Amino acid sequence: MARQPAAPTLRAAPKPQAVRIDFAVPYDGEIHAAVHLHEAGGAPRMYDAATGTILPAGETGQVIILNAGGAGRSFSLVAKGLGGGTFAATVRFRRAYDFDWGPTSPGSAPLVRAPPPPAPGAPILEPVSDTKILVHFAVPQGCSSAAVEFYEDESSSGRSVDPQTRTLRELDGTGPPFAVTGDRIVLVESLSSEISYTVKVYAHNGIGWGPSSPVSKPLKLADHQPPAPGAPVLERISADSVRVFCRLSPKCTHADVLFKDVDTGVELSVDAQSANKLREPHEGDPPPRGDCYKGIVVPGLSPGTEYEVYYKQFSNFGWSDLSPYARLPPALGGDDAPVVVPAGPTARAAPAAIARHLPPVAT
């Protein structure tokens, strides 16, 4: 009768979801070996030599074939595909000419593998610009990586964040996760300002992926567009020039100042790059914040033309809507004070004294 082989040794391996199994071969010559892992309370799972993985319970794989050698020689293998739990390994052998398998070895000393991690907390989204969002999140203790997934307009299908490009990619499971222990902040780029985003985070502890975090609060970048500013204040300098004062919101950096010819409807914009001369809209550079408070001197106006002057302000989240306009009457040689009027075709002109105040004070 064949003797019972010695118990194998079962140890953790450096790679995630892998274990190392060592055993001694009891016979000379060509030997077949079948290795099984036993989980507490579960059915045995066979090691498949063709794929190097531990198969699900009930499946049968290829046995290990050992070439000629002496009895007592040792053999080592690394098996993949094992999650968390408490496991023991067994091995049994048969010679190439044997019909039946020999007795099964005693079980190895048990190996306890930590279960997959719990879910992280809900991530926090912070708007940065009209195309960028910061994601603040933390993974549970013992975790070493995380996946960040974006969902658009309450869709059930998401896209993950690529750690290299910081942009969204399809959820195909092929890209690398983020390396992270503890908390982390990730800047995600190339987003749409018109889409409402929610985010989930998954954590990995080397054994497996845990459940998803609770979903973040939704964030739509267009909701952070700066508000329309108040009407500009005008101060005529000469028949063909005017100083324009604009009050910008605290996080706005530039103003696009526009002059509309009331008679023709032609609209021109102030170009800071060419000494504040008028240009076609969307050409040149808009005046910076500092010039707006000091007053933007605009030359080259037509003395006999009436203008409506208005502006919009710019922040990292894009351009605001237009301000109400201020009316600049033709220069007729008299005291033609500019008048601030509310926006809209039916608005009435405010008293001229309203327009004669000092430049706005920065806040």
PyMOL commands that set and color helices and strands:
alter all, ss='L'
color gray80, all
select helices_A, chain A and resi 221-224+272-274+289-294+352-356
alter helices_A, ss='H'
color red, helices_A
select strands_A, chain A and resi 9-12+18-24+31-39+45-48+53-54+64-66+74-80+85-95+111-113+124-127+133-138+145-152+158-161+168-170+178-179+183-188+196-204+219-220+233-238+241-245+254-261+267-271+277-279+296-298+307-315+318-319+326-328+339-340
alter strands_A, ss='S'
color yellow, strands_A
deselect
rebuild
show_as cartoon
